[in-house]
Amino acid sequence: ALVERRGVYWSRSRGSLWRKGETSGHQQRLLEVRLDCDRDALRFSVLQTGEPAAFCHLMTRTCWGQEQGLQKLESLLKERKRAAPEGSYTARLFGDPDLLKKKLLEEVQELVEAQEPDHIAAEAADVMYFLLTRCVAAGVGLREVEAHLDRRSLKITRRPGHAKEWRTKDAEQILAAKPTDK
C-alpha cells in the first residue's frame, strides 16, 4: 500500500493481497496511514474512485452502512451536480449563482435571529445545505474545508478576531429593513 500509494489489503477469503479496485474499478488513492494509540492498528485515509465512489461490494462508501450527515449531503450534492432529476431545486441553485448567494445570506440571517435550540439547529442545517451547495458548485469538498480548519487549529498566533465593521453594518441594515410580516 505504501509503495503503490493505493488501497492494498490482506484478503482472508482469497488468501492473498487484494488491490482494491483491480476488478471493479473502484480504486483507492492512499492519502495517509496512521497508527492508533496502542500502535497495533492502522487507519488508511483514502480517496475512493469509481462511480459511485464505493468501497463495499454493496456499492456503499463503507462496509458500515450508508453515509450520514454532511458526508451524505456532500455525496448527494455531487450527484445532483453531475445528473440532477427533472425539477431539482439543487440543480436550480447550481445553475443560478445569484439565487444561491441570496439563499445562503437569507439562511444565515435566519440562523442569527433564531432563539430556540431546535430552531437554531434547523436553521443551521439550512445554512449547511446552502453552504455545502456553494462549495460543491465551486469544486470544493468537505476534505478541503476540514484541511483549512485543521491548519487553523495549529496556529500559535492568531489575528485578534474582531468583526469586520463594514460587513456587520451592512448586515444590520439588511436585517433592519426586512419586512415585519412573515
N, C-alpha and C positions, 0 to 999 in steps of 0.2 A: 504494500500500500504506500509506504513512504517513498520507495524508489519510483513507482509508477504514478504517484500523486493521484490515486483514484481508490474507490472502494474495493478492497480485496479482503476477503474473509475466509475463514475455515468453515467448510460445509460438512457437518456431521453426516448428512444423508448421502452426500456424494463421496465422502471420504477423501476430499482433496480441496485445494484452493478454489475459491469461487470469485471470479472477477465480475462484480455486479454489472449487468447490462450487456454482457457478451452476446447473449441470445435475444434479449428483449429490447435492447437499445436504450434502456433506462440506466445509463451510467451515472457514476458519481465522481465529481471532481473533488478531491480531498483538499480541504482548506486548512484544517487544523486537527491535531491529535493531542488530547490532554489525558493526564493520569488523574485518577481520583485521589482522595485524601490518603488512602491506605496504599496507594501505588500498586494496586492489584487489578485494576480495571481501566480500560481505555475508552475514551469517548471520541468518536470521529465527528467532526463538523464537515459536512459535505454540501456541495451544490448539486442537487438532483437534476438530471436532464431527462428528456423524453416528453412525450405528450400523451397523457398528462405526466407531470413530473412525479412519478410514483416509485416508491421503494418496494412496497409489498406486492405479492402476487395477486392480491385483491384490488390492485390499482389504486391504493391509497398511499399517502406520503410516508406513513409509518405502519408498523405492524400492531400498533396500539390503538387502532380505531381512527375515526375521522378527525380531521383538523377541527379546532375550535377557536373562538375568539378572533383576535387580529390576524392570525395566520390564515384562518378560514376566509376571512373577509378579503385579505390580500389575494388569495388564490381565486376567489370569485371575481374580484375586480379585474385581475389579469385575464381571466377567461372572457369576461364581458368586453374588455378592450379588444380581444382577439376576434370574438364572434358573439355578438350580443343578439338575443332573441328580438323579434319584432316588437317595437314599442318600449324597449328597455329604457328606464329613466337613467340608469348609469351610462348607457351609450349616449343618451342626450347630453349628459354632463361632459363626457369625453369630447363630444362634438361642439360644445358651446362653452369655451373657457370663461367667458364673461358671466354666464349663468353659474358656473361652478364657483367662481370668485364670490359672487353675490350670496350664494347659499352658504358658503363657508363663513363669510362675515356674519350673516344672519344667525347661524347656529352658534357662533362664538358669543354674539350678543345675548342670545337666549341662555347660554350657559352662565354668563356673567350675572344675569338677572335672576336665575333660579335660586330658590331658597330652601326647599325641602330636599332631603337626601335622595329620594327616589327621582325627583325632578332633575336634580343635578346629574345623577347617573344617566338618565335618559338623554339629557342634552349633551353630556359628554360623549355618549355613544353616537349621537348625530354628528358631533364635531369630528369624531374619529372616522366616521364613514366618509365625510366630505374631505377631511384631511388626507386620508389614505387614497381616495379617488384622485386628488390633486397629485399626490406622489406618483401613483401608478401612471397617470396621464403623462408625467414627465420622465417616466422610466426609472423612478426611484422606488426601491423596495424597503421593507422593514429592516433588512440587513444593513442597508446604508444608514438609515436613521439610528439604529442601535449602535452602529460603529461611532457615529458622532457623539451620542450620549456617553458611550464608554470612554472615548478620548477626553471629553469634558470632565468626567469624574476623576481623571488622573491629574488634572491641572492643579498646581500648587498655588499659583497666584491667579486671581480672577479679577475681572472688571468689577466695579462697585455694584453693578446690578440694578442701577436706577432705571426707572421707566423713561422711555423716550417721550418727553413732554409734548412734542408736536403730534405724536401718534395718539397719546392719551386725550389731548384736547379735541382732535378730530373725532375720536370715538365717542367722547362725551357729547359733542354736538349732534352726532348721529342719533345717539340714544335720547337726547332731549327733544329732538324733532320728530320722534316716532309718533304715529297716531295712537290715541289712547283707547280707541275702540278695537277690540280684538274679537 
